[in-house]
Amino acid sequence: MDISDALTISALGIGVVFLGLIFTSLLISSFSTIPRLLARKTEPAAEKPLVPAATAPAEIDPDILAVLTTVLEVELRLYHGHHGQRLTISGLRPSTAWTDSGRMREYPAKGGPKS
């Protein structure tokens, strides 16, 4: 057996393995797709609900607008002072061990060691 035969057999073996992986992936994804397709065929076609016409946005009180603008400015100056960065305010913060560990290093407890 020369080197070309060995490379051909290796390439065919790798190809068979990857085809098997692709077919397995398609089979697993069909577990969720096939029931949805069957359910769609058995359900009668429901009428689409009418979408109400778009309404004009409500007028914002100038005092509330001033407070919101001030809060955004303070947030921008405190935490996002770098130019070119995007400011994103979110009420929901994902909490994982990694993010909690990072916060503990950035904001240590009073009197505790700073790491």
C-alpha positions as CSV (number, residue, x, y, z in Angstrom):
1,M,0.0,0.0,0.0
2,D,1.5,3.3,-1.0
3,I,0.9,6.8,0.4
4,S,-1.9,7.7,-2.1
5,D,-3.9,4.6,-1.1
6,A,-3.5,5.5,2.6
7,L,-4.6,9.1,2.0
8,T,-7.6,8.0,-0.1
9,I,-8.7,5.6,2.6
10,S,-8.2,8.2,5.3
11,A,-10.2,10.8,3.4
12,L,-13.0,8.4,2.7
13,G,-13.1,7.4,6.4
14,I,-13.2,11.0,7.5
15,G,-15.9,11.8,4.9
16,V,-18.1,8.9,6.1
17,V,-17.8,10.0,9.8
18,F,-18.8,13.6,8.9
19,L,-21.7,12.4,6.8
20,G,-22.9,10.3,9.7
21,L,-22.6,13.3,12.0
22,I,-24.6,15.4,9.6
23,F,-27.3,12.8,9.2
24,T,-27.5,12.4,13.0
25,S,-27.9,16.1,13.4
26,L,-30.7,16.2,10.8
27,L,-32.4,13.3,12.5
28,I,-32.3,15.0,15.9
29,S,-33.6,18.3,14.5
30,S,-36.4,16.5,12.8
31,F,-37.7,15.4,16.2
32,S,-39.0,18.9,16.8
33,T,-39.8,19.8,13.1
34,I,-42.0,16.9,12.1
35,P,-44.6,17.2,15.0
36,R,-45.0,20.9,14.2
37,L,-45.6,20.2,10.5
38,L,-48.1,17.5,11.3
39,A,-49.9,19.8,13.8
40,R,-50.1,22.5,11.2
41,K,-51.7,20.2,8.7
42,T,-54.4,18.9,11.1
43,E,-55.4,22.4,12.4
44,P,-58.0,24.3,10.4
45,A,-56.8,27.6,9.0
46,A,-57.8,30.2,11.5
47,E,-58.7,33.7,10.4
48,K,-56.0,36.3,11.0
49,P,-56.9,38.8,13.7
50,L,-57.2,42.4,12.5
51,V,-54.3,44.6,13.6
52,P,-55.5,47.9,15.1
53,A,-54.3,51.0,13.4
54,A,-51.2,52.5,14.9
55,T,-51.9,55.2,17.4
56,A,-49.8,58.3,17.9
57,P,-47.3,58.2,20.8
58,A,-48.5,59.8,24.0
59,E,-47.2,63.2,25.0
60,I,-44.4,62.9,27.6
61,D,-44.5,65.2,30.6
62,P,-41.5,67.6,30.4
63,D,-40.5,66.9,34.0
64,I,-40.4,63.1,33.4
65,L,-38.4,63.7,30.2
66,A,-35.9,65.8,32.1
67,V,-35.4,63.1,34.8
68,L,-34.9,60.4,32.2
69,T,-32.4,62.6,30.4
70,T,-30.5,63.3,33.6
71,V,-30.4,59.6,34.6
72,L,-29.1,58.7,31.1
73,E,-26.4,61.4,31.3
74,V,-25.2,60.3,34.7
75,E,-25.2,56.6,33.6
76,L,-23.2,57.6,30.6
77,R,-20.6,59.6,32.5
78,L,-20.2,57.1,35.3
79,Y,-19.9,53.8,33.5
80,H,-19.5,54.4,29.8
81,G,-17.1,57.3,29.6
82,H,-15.3,55.9,26.6
83,H,-16.2,57.4,23.3
84,G,-17.6,55.1,20.6
85,Q,-19.2,52.6,23.1
86,R,-22.9,51.9,23.0
87,L,-24.9,52.5,26.1
88,T,-27.4,49.8,26.9
89,I,-29.7,50.0,29.9
90,S,-31.3,46.8,30.9
91,G,-33.3,45.9,34.0
92,L,-32.5,42.2,33.7
93,R,-28.9,41.2,34.4
94,P,-27.9,37.7,33.7
95,S,-26.3,36.2,36.8
96,T,-23.8,33.5,36.6
97,A,-20.8,32.5,38.8
98,W,-18.5,34.2,36.3
99,T,-20.3,37.6,36.3
100,D,-20.7,37.5,40.0
101,S,-17.0,36.8,40.4
102,G,-16.2,39.7,38.2
103,R,-18.4,42.1,40.1
104,M,-16.8,41.0,43.4
105,R,-13.4,41.9,42.0
106,E,-14.6,45.3,40.7
107,Y,-16.6,46.3,43.7
108,P,-15.1,44.7,46.9
109,A,-17.0,44.9,50.1
110,K,-16.1,47.8,52.5
111,G,-13.1,46.8,54.6
112,G,-12.4,43.7,52.6
113,P,-9.3,43.0,50.6
114,K,-9.2,44.2,47.0
115,S,-8.3,41.6,44.5
